[in-house]
Amino acid sequence: MKQFFKSLTFKIGVLIIIAEIIVLGVVGVVYINRFSNEVDRRSIERLQLPGKLMRAGLLDYDAVGDENMMRELVGENLVNGMVVGINHIIYYSLNSSLLGYSISDLDFINLNWFNVDISYDQIIEEGGHLISVSRVYYPDGYTPQWFVYMEIETHESVVEKRNISILFILGSLIALILTSIIIILSFRFTVLKRMKNLLGVLRDVQDGDLKARVGEPISEDEIGVLQKGVNSMTEELQMSQMKIKQSLEQIQRNIEQFGFLIDSIRNPLAVMLGYLELDSLDSTEPLIKQLKEVEKILKQIDQEWIISETIREFLRKY
């Protein structure tokens, strides 16, 4: 497991996942915001629809009291609907018990929403509710005659937004997992497989097998160039090894000849020293000294003889 975390597959996989998370995160924010805004826009359009139809003369004011019609226009999350005069009196209402009341008597109403000096329709989001206050004008098109008040709960929109977010997150996770698996497996069975083969050849060369080569086929991409380079390198190393082995074999032959020469000198020298040391004549002393100097040289050669043994061992190994 520890080796896996150090592997190239793991590192590439982590980079792929990080890149996908970043991309999906950015796309997700844009996607969720866009669809959330679309949900809000759709809710606002349906909320303002009764007011627009009344302003266009396509819907009677008393239709606001028809709950079934209002729910078809606005949605099932409808809470309240009223048509209010500029004197703030409720003339038409989804809740018939409010007819004839002034909106100033209602705790949930802000009179600033019914300001005649405001020339545009208002959308208010308050306490989990979405409120629309539209204006219906006199035939002159400038003087307000009615205010159309519509109110809905936003719970349905919140649930829809949450479902969109959950759906995107689940889809992103599935896409992240599937694409990561596909990319990693594809990379593993293409690039990493070739790299593993290449590393195997290098390990064989390191262990002394200079006959190891990267097998065919060799592609024309960057890894192919590397594979060709490894094959070329091992061929050169094999050629160099052969030349070195030939040179060492020649050295061994020379050493063996030299050793035979040393033995041919050492043996007669030992005999001569034996005879001369038995002779006590003074005339033999200088010769004995010279022969002993030669013997010292031969002993020094014997001490250096390990070089030839090392070379023999090297040649036996390779």
Secondary structure, DSSP 4 states (H G I P E B T S, - for coil): -HHHHHSHHHHHHHHHHHHHHHHHHHHHHHHHHHHHHHHHHHHHHHHHHHHHHHHTTSS-GGGGG-HHHHHHHH-TTEEEEEEEETTSBEEEESSGGGTT-BGGG-TT--GGGG-TT--S-EEEEETTEEEEEEEEE-TTSSSEEEEEEEEEESHHHHHHHHHHHHHHHHHHHHHHHHHHHHHHHHHIIIIIHHHHHHHHHHHHHHTT-TT--PPSP--SSHHHHHHHHHHHHHHHHHHHHHHHHHHHHHHHHHHHHHHHHHHHHHHHHHHHHHHHHH---GGGHHHHHHHHHHHHHHHHHHHTTHHHHHHHHHHHH-
